[in-house]
Amino acid sequence: MIVTVCGGKGGVGKSTVSLNLAAALDGVVVDADLGMADLPTDGGPTLHDVLAGRIDPLDAVRTDWAVGVLPAGRSLAGARSVEPAELNPVLETLSETYEYVIVDAPAGFDADAALPIVAADCCVLVTTPEPATLADAVRTRSLARELGTDLGAVVLNRAAQTRDAVTKTLGGPQVAVPTHQDIHEAQQSGLPVSYTDADPEPVQRFESVADRLRTVARDRRTGTLTTGGAKNS
Amino acid sequence: MDCVTSTTEIGGATLVSVIVENPHDEPARYRLTNELDGPVWPPRRRGYPERGWDESGYEGVLGPGERDALGYAVPASPVDPPARIAWTEPAEVPEPSRDTRSTARSFRDPRPPRSVFTSPRWERDSNPLETGDRP
């Protein structure tokens, strides 16, 4: 299943959510920000090389890291040379090997933000409670609806608890992830919080989002509609 | 399907313009194929070929009495006719598609602009107002 982690604004925690979800689901995370990479890399092959056809997608995945990662390239020339629409067949290829392909989508409303939503089986919308961020999340939610992609879950990041107003506006099952030093420190090291000797609380929050996605995946396999899928919400 | 063509040769390439008209009372799908000896350079929007174009021509639907005005380029010399209607068939109602190319076309290109990569040497040589050395 291809899950695109999106949200209109930058800096709301899409990369953190992507990495931690990929860890919880034992999936691969693809840093799809073609212009400004968010996840760490090591000088090896990147998504730019994959999109330019220089390397097979599966060979570019770092399998020896804590979480399987296909990093984004960091050079401007690389970003210029790629064909953004080639991302979608790449994601399809990865989903033949990995049960869960988590796509860390870029902020904004350009083609590189829209294409991973088109490719996805469902999306996870990340927002923080600030009004400006929520407004962008609403726009991303509308975009996903227009592109025909179901909402798998809403992550209310940096919030102690879920909010009814957010559910009312965005729909879908909501999980709140509080600000936590352990999450921040793990992300700085390119690690999911579950790989550190951490407080179990934040790990559980990501696990609830993962559970929700497992349900979506199971329902997709059996062809039943999910109650919180919010296709028509 | 009526088809009127014209060509203009410029810089080693040929620009082909075509007007296609459906004179019938039913909507029809048609295929226009390029007859010149080279690949079709289709019209592009935000870097992506416009809907309906491929390497050898164009496929589109025309309602009764409707016209399409089409244009493309080929890196080859002109021939007469430069393009022809390969086939027509009764058209179905087109459904809105959720495909990658149409999405890419309808959103802004995320790639950095070409001007970012302008060579400093080229800039110096081509700028007559530049007199001093650059750092």
Chai-1 contact restraints between the chains, C-beta under 6 A:
chainA,res_idxA,chainB,res_idxB,connection_type,confidence,min_distance_angstrom,max_distance_angstrom,comment,restraint_id
A,L34,B,P110,contact,1.0,0.0,6.0,A-B,restraint_1
A,L76,B,P112,contact,1.0,0.0,6.0,A-B,restraint_2
A,L76,B,V116,contact,1.0,0.0,6.0,A-B,restraint_3
A,A79,B,R111,contact,1.0,0.0,6.0,A-B,restraint_4
A,A79,B,P112,contact,1.0,0.0,6.0,A-B,restraint_5
A,R80,B,R111,contact,1.0,0.0,6.0,A-B,restraint_6
A,R80,B,P112,contact,1.0,0.0,6.0,A-B,restraint_7
A,P84,B,P110,contact,1.0,0.0,6.0,A-B,restraint_8
A,A85,B,T100,contact,1.0,0.0,6.0,A-B,restraint_9
A,A85,B,R101,contact,1.0,0.0,6.0,A-B,restraint_10
A,A85,B,A104,contact,1.0,0.0,6.0,A-B,restraint_11
A,N88,B,T100,contact,1.0,0.0,6.0,A-B,restraint_12
A,D110,B,F107,contact,1.0,0.0,6.0,A-B,restraint_13
A,D110,B,R108,contact,1.0,0.0,6.0,A-B,restraint_14
A,D110,B,P110,contact,1.0,0.0,6.0,A-B,restraint_15
A,A111,B,A104,contact,1.0,0.0,6.0,A-B,restraint_16
A,A111,B,F107,contact,1.0,0.0,6.0,A-B,restraint_17
A,A111,B,P110,contact,1.0,0.0,6.0,A-B,restraint_18
A,D112,B,P110,contact,1.0,0.0,6.0,A-B,restraint_19
A,A114,B,T103,contact,1.0,0.0,6.0,A-B,restraint_20
A,A114,B,F107,contact,1.0,0.0,6.0,A-B,restraint_21
A,L115,B,T103,contact,1.0,0.0,6.0,A-B,restraint_22
A,V118,B,T103,contact,1.0,0.0,6.0,A-B,restraint_23
A,G148,B,R98,contact,1.0,0.0,6.0,A-B,restraint_24
